[in-house]
Amino acid sequence: MTSLHITNARLYRGNGRWEHGGVLVRGGVIAAVGPDTELAGSRDAGTEVRDAGGASLLPGFHDTHVHPPMAGSSLLGIDLMPVHDAEAYLGIIADYAAAQPGPDTIVGVGWYGDVFPGGFPTRAMLDTIVPDRPVVLTSHDGHGVWVNSRALEAAGVAADVADPLGGHFVRDATGALTGVLLDTAMQALDPILPEPAPGFLEKAILAAQQRLHSVGVTTWHDAAVGKSELGPDTLDAYLRLAADGALTAQVVLCQWWDRDRGLEQLADLQARRARVAAEAPGGRVSASTVKIMQDGMIENHTAAMLDDYSDAPGVRGDSFLPPEQLATVVAELDARGFDVHMHAVGDRAVRECLDAVEHARSANGTTAGRHQIAHLDVVDAADIDRFAALDVTANAQLLWARTDTEIVERKLPIMGEDRATRHFPFETLRAHGARIVAGSDWPVSDPRPLWAMHTGSTRLAPSTDPHATGPALTEPLLPAEALPLATTLDAYTGTAAWVGRLEATTGRLEPGLAADIVVLDRDISSGRGLDEAQVMLTLARGVLVYSA
């Protein structure tokens, strides 16, 4: 497709501005944007013309926090995400085990805790269907694994194992291991996790790429590139795909900060960044961002909180890096031209990340660092203004901000009434000048940007989401925290392009920029129907990568 004129569309031009007209694409870039009568005169003889029928046409979406290799692996193996039921999980696992006989460890992803009594599954459930080989199933949020007894035995996890910093081995009332390992405790299973077969990681990334293109994503930030509890190092796989021309998306690689190493890894991160710049053709891939995990999640009591959990006096969660060390690391990365992407769920972790950026600004002076903090489940009132003051971007997982059963029955009670009033304070952050970008965290949650925009602007679950439970469809979560529609659109387009250092090449419908384009099946300019809207067409640099 060398030349294309998409006509009769509602064009999103950014900052809440909509126009009627079309886009002319030539040679992989946007040649012109405007009234169709003007663009018609600029068409080549062979230009293909497509009528959008009045539907919305937007820049390709940027997912600024996602895990494609993990998500793609689930698409190729045991994927529990399509269902939301304990018995259905067991059926899928049993069917897979029967179809894949052998001694190898069985792996999968996608279980939700709220389908089990008490919020967690048990190894006994798995032992009944797969007693003879290890089973390791990662939760949908990536912060827990569910294993059978054989997996604990094979990994050498004894009954008296101690909890590591930032993690838990869940136990029952008698003190026995239940078969659920949380956060850093998951690393105990490393000895039994199979090495990916040759070519598997590439297949997983391509499977994820196909899915992401189908929901309009043309650029993503992989939030964990490097060996970690989230999976193997995928750098080589990305570079092979880029060299082969199979990587049609633009990718920002967030290199993993290894908490078990110190500043000596700075040289490795710099070398990997230079390698990507040298080997990735056409700037398709970059590696100038470093990902730091500062805490876990509230439901597991591993999020770092300023005050005790309401149901656990004396428990405030762990800071994965001591605050002083975090400040030193961020300053050193900032000085070397890295952008820092930090995971912070609890209000103490958020403060520690802001403190670290403040230290970096003080130590290094004004730099070009485009630092961001992801998740932000709870932010203390004293830290709201600091995002704008320190020029720290808020990376929001908009689809999480709703009243699902798991949130209402499991999360809010352990947060307590006061913190519950500050749950995902996205509009408060925006109103105080914070820059907002969006990421799905897929496979933690669904990758559809349109669903996230719906929830971000209504604080309700999408009507079409099978994981929407309880009052999520009818009772908004803190409705005053709903964002303007324009902010959610920009969070996936122009603002997201800026945080990825791509604003000069993509993220807007402007002549000269890459023809990264999404065409929907309807007009969403009013904000209605976002949760039912479908992507009809996705172009990445002018190449048709998805058509409904």
C-alpha positions as CSV (number, residue, x, y, z in Angstrom):
1,M,0.0,0.0,0.0
2,T,2.1,2.9,-1.3
3,S,-0.6,5.5,-1.5
4,L,-3.9,5.7,0.4
5,H,-6.6,8.3,0.9
6,I,-8.9,7.5,3.9
7,T,-11.9,9.8,3.4
8,N,-15.0,10.9,5.3
9,A,-13.6,10.5,8.8
10,R,-13.8,12.2,12.1
11,L,-10.1,13.1,12.7
12,Y,-8.6,13.4,16.1
13,R,-6.0,16.1,16.0
14,G,-5.1,16.1,19.7
15,N,-6.0,18.2,22.8
16,G,-9.6,17.4,22.3
17,R,-9.9,18.8,18.8
18,W,-11.9,16.9,16.2
19,E,-12.3,17.7,12.5
20,H,-14.1,16.1,9.5
21,G,-12.0,15.1,6.6
22,G,-9.4,12.7,5.5
23,V,-5.7,11.6,5.6
24,L,-3.5,11.0,2.6
25,V,-0.7,8.4,3.1
26,R,2.2,8.1,0.8
27,G,5.5,6.2,1.3
28,G,4.7,5.3,4.9
29,V,4.2,8.8,6.1
30,I,1.2,11.2,6.3
31,A,1.4,13.3,3.2
32,A,-1.6,15.5,4.0
33,V,-4.5,16.0,6.4
34,G,-7.6,18.0,5.8
35,P,-10.8,18.4,3.8
36,D,-11.3,15.5,1.3
37,T,-11.9,17.9,-1.6
38,E,-8.4,19.3,-1.1
39,L,-6.8,16.0,-0.6
40,A,-8.4,14.5,-3.7
41,G,-6.4,16.9,-5.9
42,S,-3.1,15.6,-4.4
43,R,-3.8,11.9,-5.1
44,D,-1.6,9.8,-7.4
45,A,-3.2,7.9,-10.2
46,G,-2.9,4.6,-8.2
47,T,-4.0,5.9,-4.9
48,E,-6.4,3.6,-3.1
49,V,-9.4,5.3,-1.6
50,R,-11.2,4.1,1.5
51,D,-14.4,5.7,2.9
52,A,-14.4,5.7,6.7
53,G,-18.1,6.3,6.7
54,G,-17.9,9.1,9.3
55,A,-16.1,6.9,11.9
56,S,-13.2,8.1,14.0
57,L,-9.7,8.1,12.7
58,L,-6.9,8.6,15.2
59,P,-3.1,8.3,15.5
60,G,-2.0,4.8,16.2
61,F,-2.2,4.0,19.9
62,H,0.9,3.9,22.2
63,D,0.8,1.4,25.1
64,T,3.4,2.8,27.5
65,H,3.4,-0.1,29.9
66,V,2.9,-3.6,28.6
67,H,4.6,-7.1,28.7
68,P,4.2,-8.5,25.2
69,P,6.5,-11.6,25.6
70,M,4.6,-12.7,28.7
71,A,1.3,-12.0,27.0
72,G,2.3,-13.7,23.8
73,S,3.5,-16.7,25.7
74,S,0.1,-17.1,27.2
75,L,-1.5,-16.9,23.8
76,L,0.8,-19.8,22.7
77,G,0.3,-21.9,25.9
78,I,-2.1,-22.1,28.9
79,D,-4.1,-18.9,28.7
80,L,-6.6,-18.5,31.6
81,M,-7.5,-14.9,30.7
82,P,-10.6,-15.7,28.5
83,V,-12.6,-17.1,31.5
84,H,-13.3,-16.0,35.0
85,D,-14.1,-19.1,36.9
86,A,-12.1,-21.6,39.1
87,E,-13.6,-24.7,37.5
88,A,-13.0,-23.4,34.1
89,Y,-9.4,-22.8,35.0
90,L,-9.0,-26.4,36.1
91,G,-10.6,-27.6,32.9
92,I,-8.2,-25.6,30.7
93,I,-5.2,-26.8,32.7
94,A,-6.3,-30.5,32.6
95,D,-6.9,-30.3,28.8
96,Y,-3.5,-28.8,28.2
97,A,-1.7,-31.3,30.4
98,A,-3.4,-34.2,28.6
99,A,-2.5,-32.8,25.2
100,Q,1.1,-32.1,26.2
101,P,2.3,-35.2,28.0
102,G,5.8,-35.5,29.3
103,P,8.0,-34.6,32.3
104,D,8.5,-30.9,31.5
105,T,7.2,-28.1,33.7
106,I,3.8,-26.8,32.6
107,V,3.5,-23.0,32.6
108,G,0.7,-20.6,32.0
109,V,-0.8,-17.2,33.0
110,G,-4.0,-15.4,33.7
111,W,-5.7,-16.5,36.9
112,Y,-7.7,-14.1,39.1
113,G,-7.7,-14.4,42.8
114,D,-11.3,-13.3,43.4
115,V,-12.7,-16.6,41.9
116,F,-11.2,-18.6,44.8
117,P,-12.4,-18.7,48.4
118,G,-10.2,-16.4,50.4
119,G,-8.7,-14.8,47.3
120,F,-6.1,-17.4,46.4
121,P,-6.0,-20.9,44.8
122,T,-4.2,-23.9,46.4
123,R,-1.8,-26.5,45.3
124,A,-4.3,-29.2,46.3
125,M,-6.5,-28.0,43.4
126,L,-3.7,-28.6,40.9
127,D,-2.5,-31.9,42.6
128,T,-5.8,-33.5,41.7
129,I,-5.3,-32.9,38.0
130,V,-1.5,-32.8,37.5
131,P,0.2,-34.7,40.4
132,D,3.3,-35.9,38.6
133,R,5.0,-32.9,37.0
134,P,5.5,-29.2,38.0
135,V,2.8,-26.7,37.2
136,V,3.6,-23.0,37.5
137,L,0.8,-20.6,36.7
138,T,1.4,-16.8,36.9
139,S,-1.5,-14.6,38.1
140,H,-3.0,-12.1,35.7
141,D,-1.3,-9.3,37.6
142,G,2.1,-10.9,37.4
143,H,2.6,-10.6,41.1
144,G,1.9,-14.2,42.1
145,V,2.3,-17.8,41.0
146,W,0.1,-20.8,41.7
147,V,2.0,-24.1,41.8
148,N,1.3,-27.7,42.6
149,S,3.1,-29.8,45.2
150,R,5.5,-31.3,42.6
151,A,6.7,-27.8,41.6
152,L,7.6,-27.0,45.3
153,E,9.4,-30.3,45.6
154,A,11.3,-29.9,42.3
155,A,12.4,-26.3,43.2
156,G,13.5,-27.3,46.7
157,V,11.0,-25.1,48.5
158,A,10.8,-26.6,51.9
159,A,8.0,-26.2,54.5
160,D,10.2,-23.9,56.6
161,V,11.2,-21.6,53.8
162,A,11.6,-17.9,55.0
163,D,9.9,-15.0,53.2
164,P,12.3,-12.9,51.2
165,L,12.3,-9.1,51.2
166,G,9.4,-8.0,49.1
167,G,7.7,-11.4,48.9
168,H,5.6,-14.1,50.6
169,F,5.1,-17.8,50.6
170,V,1.4,-18.0,51.4
171,R,0.5,-20.4,54.2
172,D,-2.8,-21.7,55.5
173,A,-4.0,-21.6,59.1
174,T,-1.7,-24.5,60.1
175,G,1.4,-22.8,58.6
176,A,1.6,-25.2,55.6
177,L,2.5,-23.8,52.2
178,T,-0.6,-23.3,50.1
179,G,1.1,-23.3,46.7
180,V,0.9,-19.5,46.1
181,L,4.1,-17.5,45.9
182,L,4.0,-13.7,45.8
183,D,6.3,-11.1,44.3
184,T,10.0,-11.8,45.1
185,A,9.2,-15.2,46.5
186,M,8.5,-16.3,42.9
187,Q,12.2,-16.3,42.2
188,A,12.4,-19.6,44.2
189,L,11.0,-21.3,41.2
190,D,13.7,-20.2,38.8
191,P,15.5,-23.6,38.9
192,I,12.5,-25.4,37.4
193,L,11.3,-22.9,34.8
194,P,12.1,-24.2,31.4
195,E,14.4,-22.3,29.1
196,P,12.4,-21.0,26.1
197,A,12.9,-23.3,23.0
198,P,14.7,-21.7,20.1
199,G,12.5,-19.2,18.4
200,F,9.8,-19.3,21.1
201,L,10.3,-15.8,22.4
202,E,10.1,-14.4,18.8
203,K,6.9,-16.3,18.3
204,A,5.5,-15.0,21.6
205,I,6.3,-11.4,20.6
206,L,4.8,-11.8,17.2
207,A,1.6,-13.3,18.7
208,A,1.4,-10.3,21.0
209,Q,2.1,-7.9,18.2
210,Q,-0.8,-9.3,16.2
211,R,-3.1,-8.9,19.1
212,L,-1.9,-5.3,19.9
213,H,-2.3,-4.3,16.3
214,S,-5.8,-5.6,16.3
215,V,-6.7,-3.2,19.1
216,G,-5.0,-0.3,17.4
217,V,-1.6,-0.3,19.1
218,T,1.3,0.7,16.9
219,T,3.9,1.6,19.5
220,W,4.6,-0.1,22.8
221,H,6.9,0.2,25.8
222,D,8.0,-3.3,27.0
223,A,8.2,-2.7,30.8
224,A,10.6,-5.6,31.6
225,V,13.4,-6.3,29.2
226,G,16.1,-8.4,31.0
227,K,16.1,-11.5,33.2
228,S,13.7,-11.0,36.0
229,E,10.9,-12.7,38.0
230,L,8.7,-11.7,35.1
231,G,10.5,-13.8,32.5
232,P,13.7,-14.3,30.5
233,D,15.7,-11.6,28.8
234,T,14.1,-10.8,25.4
235,L,16.6,-8.3,24.0
236,D,18.0,-10.7,21.4
237,A,14.6,-11.8,20.3
238,Y,13.5,-8.2,19.7
239,L,16.7,-7.4,17.7
240,R,16.3,-10.5,15.6
241,L,12.7,-9.6,14.8
242,A,13.7,-6.0,13.9
243,A,16.5,-7.2,11.7
244,D,14.2,-9.6,9.9
245,G,11.6,-6.9,9.3
246,A,9.0,-8.8,11.3
247,L,8.7,-6.2,14.0
248,T,6.1,-3.8,12.5
249,A,5.5,-1.9,15.8
250,Q,7.7,0.9,17.2
251,V,9.1,-0.5,20.5
252,V,10.6,1.3,23.5
253,L,12.5,-1.3,25.6
254,C,12.6,-0.6,29.3
255,Q,15.7,-2.4,30.5
256,W,15.3,-4.2,33.8
257,W,17.2,-2.9,36.9
258,D,18.5,-6.0,38.7
259,R,17.8,-5.5,42.4
260,D,20.5,-8.1,43.3
261,R,23.2,-6.1,41.6
262,G,24.5,-2.6,42.2
263,L,25.8,0.3,40.1
264,E,28.2,-2.0,38.3
265,Q,25.3,-2.9,36.0
266,L,25.2,0.7,34.6
267,A,27.9,-0.3,32.1
268,D,25.8,-3.2,30.9
269,L,22.8,-1.1,30.5
270,Q,24.8,1.5,28.4
271,A,26.3,-1.3,26.3
272,R,22.9,-2.7,25.6
273,R,21.5,0.7,24.7
274,A,24.3,1.2,22.2
275,R,23.8,-2.2,20.8
276,V,20.2,-1.6,20.1
277,A,20.9,1.8,18.5
278,A,23.5,0.0,16.2
279,E,21.5,-3.1,15.3
280,A,17.8,-2.0,15.1
281,P,17.2,-0.7,11.6
282,G,15.3,2.5,11.1
283,G,15.1,3.3,14.7
284,R,12.3,0.8,15.2
285,V,13.6,-0.1,18.6
286,S,15.2,2.0,21.4
287,A,16.6,1.1,24.8
288,S,17.1,4.4,26.6
289,T,14.7,3.6,29.4
290,V,15.3,1.6,32.6
291,K,12.6,0.0,34.6
292,I,12.8,-0.1,38.4
293,M,10.4,-2.1,40.6
294,Q,10.0,-0.3,43.9
295,D,7.2,-2.3,45.5
296,G,4.6,-5.0,44.9
297,M,0.8,-4.8,45.1
298,I,-1.8,-3.9,47.7
299,E,-3.7,-7.2,47.6
300,N,-0.5,-9.1,48.5
301,H,0.5,-6.6,51.3
302,T,3.7,-6.0,49.3
303,A,2.9,-2.5,48.2
304,A,4.9,0.0,50.3
305,M,2.5,2.1,52.3
306,L,3.1,5.1,54.6
307,D,0.8,3.6,57.3
308,D,-0.2,0.1,58.4
309,Y,-2.5,-2.0,56.3
310,S,-6.0,-1.9,57.9
311,D,-6.1,-5.7,58.4
312,A,-2.5,-6.2,59.4
313,P,-1.2,-4.0,62.2
314,G,2.5,-3.3,61.9
315,V,2.6,-4.3,58.2
316,R,3.4,-1.6,55.7
317,G,5.0,-3.5,52.8
318,D,8.5,-3.5,51.6
319,S,10.5,-1.0,49.5
320,F,12.3,-3.2,47.1
321,L,15.2,-0.8,47.0
322,P,16.2,1.2,50.1
323,P,15.2,4.8,49.5
324,E,18.7,6.1,49.7
325,Q,19.9,3.5,47.1
326,L,16.9,4.3,44.9
327,A,17.9,7.9,44.9
328,T,21.5,7.1,44.0
329,V,20.4,4.8,41.2
330,V,18.0,7.2,39.6
331,A,20.5,10.0,39.8
332,E,23.2,7.9,38.1
333,L,20.8,6.8,35.4
334,D,19.6,10.3,34.8
335,A,23.2,11.5,34.5
336,R,23.8,8.9,31.8
337,G,20.8,10.0,29.7
338,F,18.4,7.2,30.7
339,D,14.7,7.8,31.3
340,V,13.5,6.0,34.4
341,H,10.2,4.1,34.5
342,M,9.4,3.2,38.1
343,H,6.7,0.8,39.4
344,A,5.1,2.3,42.5
345,V,1.7,1.1,43.8
346,G,1.7,2.2,47.5
347,D,1.9,5.8,48.7
348,R,5.3,5.3,50.3
349,A,6.7,3.8,47.1
350,V,5.3,6.8,45.2
351,R,7.0,9.2,47.6
352,E,10.3,7.3,47.4
353,C,10.2,7.5,43.6
354,L,9.5,11.2,43.7
355,D,12.2,11.7,46.2
356,A,14.6,9.9,44.0
357,V,13.8,12.1,41.0
358,E,14.1,15.2,43.2
359,H,17.6,14.0,44.2
360,A,18.5,13.5,40.6
361,R,17.3,16.9,39.6
362,S,19.3,18.4,42.5
363,A,22.5,16.4,41.8
364,N,22.5,16.7,38.0
365,G,20.7,20.0,37.4
366,T,18.3,20.3,34.5
367,T,18.6,17.2,32.3
368,A,16.5,15.8,29.4
369,G,15.3,12.9,31.6
370,R,11.6,12.0,30.9
371,H,10.9,10.0,34.1
372,Q,7.6,8.4,34.9
373,I,5.9,6.5,37.7
374,A,3.5,3.7,36.8
375,H,0.4,2.3,38.6
376,L,-0.1,4.9,41.4
377,D,-2.8,3.0,43.2
378,V,-2.5,5.4,46.2
379,V,-0.8,8.8,46.2
380,D,-0.5,10.9,49.4
381,A,-2.1,14.3,49.2
382,A,1.3,15.9,50.0
383,D,2.8,14.4,46.9
384,I,0.2,15.3,44.3
385,D,1.8,18.6,43.3
386,R,5.2,17.1,43.1
387,F,4.5,15.4,39.8
388,A,4.2,18.7,37.9
389,A,7.0,20.3,40.0
390,L,9.5,17.6,39.2
391,D,8.2,17.0,35.7
392,V,7.4,13.3,36.4
393,T,4.8,11.7,34.2
394,A,2.0,9.7,35.7
395,N,1.7,6.3,33.9
396,A,-1.9,5.3,34.6
397,Q,-3.5,1.9,34.1
398,L,-6.9,3.3,33.4
399,L,-8.8,0.0,33.1
400,W,-8.1,-0.8,36.8
401,A,-10.0,2.2,38.2
402,R,-13.4,0.5,38.7
403,T,-15.4,-1.3,41.4
404,D,-14.7,-4.9,40.5
405,T,-15.5,-7.5,43.2
406,E,-11.8,-8.1,43.8
407,I,-11.3,-4.4,44.5
408,V,-14.4,-4.0,46.6
409,E,-14.1,-7.1,48.7
410,R,-10.3,-7.7,48.8
411,K,-8.4,-4.5,48.1
412,L,-10.4,-1.6,49.6
413,P,-10.8,-3.3,53.1
414,I,-7.1,-3.7,53.5
415,M,-6.5,-0.1,52.3
416,G,-8.8,1.5,54.9
417,E,-11.3,4.3,54.5
418,D,-8.8,7.1,54.1
419,R,-6.7,5.6,51.5
420,A,-9.8,4.3,49.7
421,T,-10.7,8.0,49.0
422,R,-7.3,8.4,47.1
423,H,-7.6,5.3,45.0
424,F,-6.2,5.9,41.5
425,P,-6.3,9.7,41.8
426,F,-5.9,10.3,38.1
427,E,-8.1,13.4,37.7
428,T,-6.6,15.0,40.9
429,L,-3.1,14.5,39.4
430,R,-4.2,16.0,36.1
431,A,-5.9,19.0,37.7
432,H,-2.6,19.7,39.6
433,G,-0.6,19.7,36.4
434,A,0.6,16.2,36.1
435,R,1.2,14.7,32.6
436,I,-0.9,11.5,32.1
437,V,0.1,8.6,29.8
438,A,-1.6,5.2,29.7
439,G,-0.5,1.6,29.6
440,S,-2.5,-1.7,29.8
441,D,0.1,-3.8,31.7
442,W,-1.2,-6.7,29.6
443,P,-1.5,-9.6,30.4
444,V,-2.4,-8.1,33.8
445,S,-5.4,-6.6,32.1
446,D,-6.9,-6.4,28.6
447,P,-4.8,-4.4,26.1
448,R,-7.7,-2.6,24.4
449,P,-7.0,1.1,24.6
450,L,-10.7,1.9,23.9
451,W,-11.8,0.0,27.0
452,A,-9.2,1.8,29.0
453,M,-10.4,5.2,27.7
454,H,-14.0,4.2,28.6
455,T,-13.0,3.4,32.2
456,G,-10.6,6.3,32.5
457,S,-13.3,8.7,31.5
458,T,-16.2,7.1,33.4
459,R,-14.6,5.0,36.2
460,L,-16.9,2.2,35.1
461,A,-16.0,-1.2,33.6
462,P,-16.6,-1.8,29.9
463,S,-19.9,-3.4,29.3
464,T,-18.2,-5.9,27.0
465,D,-15.5,-7.0,29.5
466,P,-16.0,-10.6,30.8
467,H,-13.9,-9.8,33.9
468,A,-16.2,-7.0,35.0
469,T,-17.7,-8.2,38.2
470,G,-20.0,-7.0,41.0
471,P,-21.0,-3.3,40.8
472,A,-18.3,-2.4,38.3
473,L,-20.7,-1.7,35.5
474,T,-23.1,0.5,37.5
475,E,-21.2,2.0,40.4
476,P,-18.2,4.2,39.4
477,L,-15.1,4.1,41.5
478,L,-14.6,7.7,42.9
479,P,-16.4,9.3,39.9
480,A,-14.8,12.7,40.7
481,E,-11.5,11.1,39.5
482,A,-12.8,10.5,36.0
483,L,-10.6,12.1,33.4
484,P,-11.7,14.2,30.5
485,L,-12.0,12.2,27.3
486,A,-9.4,14.3,25.6
487,T,-6.9,13.4,28.3
488,T,-7.4,9.7,27.9
489,L,-7.1,10.0,24.1
490,D,-3.9,12.0,24.4
491,A,-2.6,9.5,27.0
492,Y,-2.6,6.9,24.2
493,T,-1.4,9.2,21.4
494,G,0.4,12.5,21.5
495,T,1.4,12.6,25.2
496,A,2.4,9.0,25.0
497,A,4.6,9.7,22.0
498,W,6.4,12.5,24.0
499,V,7.2,10.2,27.0
500,G,8.7,7.7,24.6
501,R,10.8,10.4,22.8
502,L,8.8,9.8,19.6
503,E,7.0,13.1,19.3
504,A,9.0,14.1,16.2
505,T,8.0,11.0,14.3
506,T,4.6,9.7,15.4
507,G,1.6,10.3,17.8
508,R,-0.3,12.9,15.8
509,L,-2.1,13.3,12.5
510,E,0.4,15.7,10.9
511,P,2.1,15.8,7.5
512,G,5.5,14.3,7.6
513,L,4.9,12.0,10.6
514,A,4.7,8.3,10.3
515,A,1.4,6.9,9.0
516,D,0.5,5.2,12.3
517,I,-3.3,5.3,12.0
518,V,-6.3,3.6,13.5
519,V,-9.8,3.7,12.0
520,L,-12.7,2.7,14.1
521,D,-16.2,1.4,13.3
522,R,-18.0,4.5,14.7
523,D,-17.6,8.1,15.8
524,I,-16.3,8.2,19.4
525,S,-15.9,12.0,19.6
526,S,-18.7,12.3,22.1
527,G,-17.2,9.7,24.4
528,R,-20.2,7.4,24.0
529,G,-19.8,3.8,22.9
530,L,-16.1,3.5,23.6
531,D,-16.5,0.2,25.3
532,E,-18.3,-1.2,22.3
533,A,-16.2,0.4,19.5
534,Q,-14.1,-1.8,17.3
535,V,-10.9,-1.2,15.4
536,M,-11.5,-1.7,11.7
537,L,-8.1,-0.8,10.3
538,T,-4.6,-0.3,11.7
539,L,-1.6,1.1,9.8
540,A,1.9,1.1,11.1
541,R,4.2,3.4,9.0
542,G,1.7,3.1,6.2
543,V,1.7,-0.7,6.2
544,L,-1.7,-2.4,6.8
545,V,-1.1,-4.5,9.9
546,Y,-4.7,-5.2,10.8
547,S,-8.0,-5.2,9.0
548,A,-11.3,-6.4,10.6
